[in-house]
Each structure stands twice: as structure tokens, then as C-alpha cells.
Amino acid sequence: MNKRRWLKLLFYINVVIVAALVVYKLYLNVSTAEFSAVHGEQLAAVSAKVEGQKRYRFAVVGNINNSVGIFERRIIPKLNDSDIDFVISAGNAVSSGGEDKYRALQGTLSHLNKPYLLTFGENEYEEFGSFRFYDHYGPHFYSFSAGDSRFIFLDSTGKTPWQWQLRWLNDILRADRSEHRFVFIGHPLFKPQEEFLLADDEDYLQPEAFRQALLSTFAQFEVDRVFSANISMYWEHIEGKTPYITTGGAGGLVLNQDESYYHFVKVTVDAEEGVSHEVVELPVGQHPILKQLESFWFFIHSLFYVGYINFILLVSLFLAISIKLYNAVFVGKEYYPNYDIDPEPWLKKPLRVAMFTNNYLPFIGGVPISIERLRHGLSQVKDKVLVVAPRYRETGGDSKKERLVVRMPSLFSFGDKSEFRFANIFSGYVRKKVKQFKPDIIHAHHPFWIGSLGVYMARRLKIPVVYTYHTRLEHYAHFVFLPGSLFRNIIAHFLVRRFANKCDSVIVPTQSTEEYLRMIGVKSTIYVQPTGIEFERFQHRDEDLIERLRAQQKLTDETVFVSVARLSNEKNIDFMLEGLAQLKQQSEQPFRFLMIGDGHQRQRLQEKAKQLGLTEQVTFVGSVPPQEMANWYQLGDAFLFASQSETQGMVILEAMAAGLPVVAVRSSGIDDVVVDGVNGYKTPARQELWVERVKLLLQQPEKRQQLAKQAVKCAASHSVENFTKEVRYVYAETLARYEQKKGD
């Protein structure tokens, strides 16, 4: 595996890690049992432990910072085994105030078998954490008495105005008759004598007026101890008779030096001996020779455990971004086609092609007919073609041809006469048949369902896949059980882009279609190759049959317009009917309109033609077998079309091959085929302009003849033979490019 593939693999591994950690963080938010007013329960437990005792102990910890490796796994076992009665956090129990951090802390504290209380610190305040602290634990500042002691917790974050806290504190202390008083405040009141590497001015109590007022109050009421955290060190300072203790080594980041190490403070309250405290140090990293090296190691160790999920998340994001930047800067990009490939070896040998399509004969439509013509053309040059398609009730016919068709049973279907079928793509039988066929290449004709099975099989068989973009998917929103605008504007384009980029090559029928695919972000190699038609067959005229058809349709000497389309919303039949109603009012020249095709909208369209007064002018012929279409085109004088869902409009080329000029509404499938004023006319989707062009052909027979000659010339260049030859070249070049890529 080359360097680029390793980098790609590493990138996706990092993406998976990031996604997994994000999911885990969400999991913490929804899976942990709800908890609120925890301090109420803990205070009751503390009072029960201490009440009536002449001697009790409690531990003070600071800067837990959601630590798992140090606090949960190293300090909590010591606290559980010690003779303390309860635990108090002096601040920064969480690494930040996010909901997941509070829930993770609750999980950590569940391992502690002693009652505990938390001080509202700087980290608890971050990321709207003040609301979470209040909901989960209780007020930001509070006081309680236990035994012969008063415990006071202050808010140093600025969330609560200090003037209000100071008034409250003085009222509490004036009324208090306790023997001992302990204060817990997140920010230290004093800086150490030597500047500390991991602290700056804002890490200490602000503003100065608040600090001075507290010092005065603590001295006046003879507070026994003041505990703070926020700084990753142990330091104590005596002001008057009161020790001010900074304890910040309960799991957060430390330097593992003389003043910065893992520890907690054990306080003893004795009715006779008074108050004393001692530091319980966690013995890590003390080897004299390796002290500096271990200092660095425990710096990294602490950083990891301060918030190990965030640490991995940040590292993974950093790696993913770094890999992307590396590829963007150092990996060369090839924006031009690779001309250094040789398709000749593949052109000289018969190919085995497996085609995957969501619809196929006997269902009549542009895509099935196009596939059948390509299949026939490839068979003529000795290629083997296997078609994977849905099963229809009418399936049968040519048994020899059906041997090379794998029919898949339908899970469900919709549309009139069940014209659209969702086949069982999970069938093991289909996969077995495709593997037995041993294709050289897979050709997918739809960007979902059976087309997706084709891509899956190509990856399993380690062969390339070609995709032909036949249909403007956004025009089929009425068939999808989703809001139409959502499907048209987002999902359809996303499906096409995602599928096309999974394929090795994409075939499109027109330049405008290629522009569309590039615009939506398709990066695969694109070949512009118009679909072929059986040109010679449409030149043939069976005069006897044509006369019988004219008699059957009761045609006389009026101008006959022909259109071929499925009777469905996306084919825009309403537009033509309304336009012909206007034409009838504007011209006395007699005309007939033969609408060839069937579909779920037939009854509604027939009723609409009747309402528009077109009963004598419009005939809904119904479905006509493809092999009989050449003679039906010969009944007409011009071909009318209004669909904007085509990528090419194969029926337009067929009509041209039969000598019919065209009047069509402009769209991506029409623009490259109809040359305005040469072989027909193309108009915007405005009925008055479309009707004007139809009226011109109705009233000027000589103009029709002139355009008809050019129409035949245009159609001649789109023969099935040429089409097959060009598609075989696409196959060969795709195979050569795929083999070269495998060798890189």
C-alpha cells in the first residue's frame, strides 16, 4: 500500500474516532441517570457522620478536572480507605461546565463511599455551567453547620455579586456560635512568593476590594482555615492567625515538582486539640535521576486524563486536518485526463459486461430501450452482456435472450400497472449469478437501488463500474414519499453526486448534462456520448401498414403532430394539451395530435383534453411496441415535445430519423440535439412561444420539409453502431485506467 493510501486510511480512522467520541459525548448526555440537588442528600449524610463526635476528619481536594487516571483510580481508593468522614472539593471539579463533564463527574464521584460537597469554581462556571451546577448540586454559595464547625462556600467567579456575598457572610458569622469555621472559595486570595508557571493574575481572587474585605472579615471572626483551588500546586500562607491553603493536585495538570504534585489535604477537628491539617501526597515521579523526564511524562499524563475524551478528540481532529493539508499541499493533483493509458488491449478482446437497471423490457421507456439497443450492439461485436433487472408479470418472450437476464423478484411496486418496481437486491441468487458470469466491468443505469447493487458487486469483484446518467432525477419528486421541494432541491442532486463519485466513469448524452454533473460536484471521469438509435429502421416505410394505421386512426389530409412519452407528470403533457387548445383558437388549419404512450395519468389527461375541447384533435394511442414505432412516426408531419426531465430525449432522435422536424421545450436533454431553425425549434417553457412555433409548422408545409431534411442528417450521426463503438471505448479506457490505478 503506497503512502497516499496509508494517509487516506489514517484519515478515515481519525474520522471514525472523532465520530465515535462525539457519539460517546452525546451518549453521556442521554444515558446517565438524571440527578439534581445532590448537595441536599450529601449534607444530610455529612451531618449524620459528624453529629455528636468530638473528633472528625475531612479531606479537601482541588482541581479534580474530571480526572480518571489520577482522581478516580488513584485518589478515590485512598480516600475510601482512609479514616476521613467526608470530602470537600475546593473548586474545579470539572474540566469545563459542559453537561457531559458534569455527568462524567457524577460517574466518578459514584466510586467515592464518603459524602462529598463541591465548591463552585471557575471551571464549573464555564460554558453556561453555572446553570448546570445549580440544577445538579445546588446554590453557588451556601453555608451549613456540622458538629461544632461552620462550613462556608463562596462564589469567586463573578456570577454572584461579591458585595451581596459579603453582606450575607457577615450576617452568617455574626450569628454563628460554632467553635470552628472553614471557608472554601475557588480562587486563592494570595499569590505564592515565587511566580508559578501555570498561573497568571486572573487565576487569583478579583477584584482587590473583594479580597481585602474578605481578609478583614476572616480576621474579625477568626476563621480557622481558608481553602482554594484553581492553581495546580500546594501552597499555604498564614495571614494573622488564619492559614490560607491552595490545593490543586487532585487530578488536573501538575508539573510534578516541589510545589506542583498530586495530593489532597486531610483536616482533623478535635474538641481538645483544635484544628490541624496535613498534606497527603500521591507518590509519583520522585526518582531523583528521572525526575525531569518523569515531570514531562506526568505533564502529558495529566493532560490526557484532565479530559481524555477531549484529548483524543483534539488529537484526532489535528491528525485529520494535518493529513488533509498534507494532501492539499504536497500531493500533486491531476486536473487533466490521464493520456498515458492504453485501452487497445481491451478493445481487441471480447468483453463481459454486467448491466444493472431499475427497469427493463417488457417495461416500455427510454432507459429500457436504450439498454436493449446497447446490449444488442455489444452482442453484434461478440461481447457478452448480462442484464440484472426487476421481474415483470409479462416477462417471457425470447427465451434465448432471457437466459442472459437475471430477473429479481419485487419487494413492492408503485405507479399505474406497477411500472416502477423495487426489486429484492438482497437476493443471494442474483449475486451468485453475477459472480458466475465473471464480468470484466459493470455498467449501472440508475443511481440508487439496483444501481447501488452494481457498485457493491463491482467492489466485491474488484472490477470498475461505469454509470450512465439517463434521467434528471429531480423531476420525479412526485413518485417519492418525501416533501417534493426537499427531494428536488437537495436529495436528488445529492444522490446523483454521491453515486457518480463512487463510479470509475460516467457517461452522459449531452454537454449540458456534463456541465450539470460538474456543477453539483461530480469528480469522476465523464464521457459525453449520445445514446444511439437504430437509424436505418426508422428510414424504412411499410406503405401498406402505414395506410392501415392511417385508416385505424381516421387520418385524412390534416397535419398530424406526433408525441411519444410516458403519461406521467414529469413528461409535461398538460403543457402540450393547453398549447394545442390555444392553437385551435388561433388557426383554422385542421390538425391531429397522436399521443403515443401509456401511464398512470392517462385517464386524467383524456378528461383534460375533453374539457379543452380537443376530443376531435387529440388521440391517446396507448403503448406501442418499440419494434413498431418506425411506422407510427411515419404517420406524422412534425414531432411535439415538452418534457424537461430528459437527459437526451431519445424519442426526438427517432422522430428526426423518421423525417419529422421537432418543436420542443428547452432543457438539458434537448439543447444539444435540436438546433433552432435548422432541424426544428426549441423554446423556453412559455406556451405562447411554443404555440407560435407549432403554428408555423402547421401553416407552412414547405418549412416543415426544409427542417425535415436537416433532421434526418442530424439523426444519422447517432446510429447504434457508432454508439456501441464509443461505449466500448469508454469500457476499454476505464478498464485500462483501473488496472493502472491498482498497480500504483
Buried (B, 14 or more C-beta within 10 A) or exposed (E): EEEEEEBBEBBEEBBEBBEBBEEBBEEBEEEBEEBEEBBEEBBEBBBEBBEEBEEBBBBBBBBBBBBBBBBBBBBBEEBEEBEBBBBBBBBBBBBBBBBBBBBBBBBBBEEBEBBBBBBBBBBBBBBEBBEBBBBBBBEBBBBBBBBBBBBBBBBBBEBBEBEEBBEBBBEBBEEBEBEBBBBBBBBBBBBBEEEBEBBEEEBBBBEEEBBEBBBEBBEEBEBBBBBBBBBBBBBBBEEEEBBBBBBBBBBBBBBBBEBBBBBBBBBBBEEEEEBEBEBBEBEBBEEEEEEEEBBEBBBEBBBBBBBBBBBBBEBBBEBBEBBEEBBEEEEEEEEEEEEEBEBEEBBEEEBBBBBBBBBBBEBBBBBBBBBBBBBBBBBEEEBBBBBBBBBBEEBEEEEEBBEBBBBBEBEEBEEBBBBBBBBBBEBEEBBEBBEEBEBBBBBBBBBBBBBBBBBBBBEEBEBBBBBBBBBBBBBBBEBBEEEEEEBBEEBBBBBBBBBBBBBBBBBBBBEBBBEBBEEEEBEBBBBBBBBBBBBEBBBEEEEEBBEEBBEEBEBEEEBBBBBBBBBBBBBBBBBBBBBBBBBBEBBEEEBBBBBBBBBBBBEEBBEBBEEBEBEEBBBBBEBBEBEEBBBBBBBBBBBBBBBBBBBBBBBBBBBBBBBBBBBBBBBBBBBBBBBEEBBBBBBEEEBEBBBBBBBBBBEEEEBBEBBBEBBBEBBBEBBBBBBBBBBBBBBBBBBBBBBEEEEE
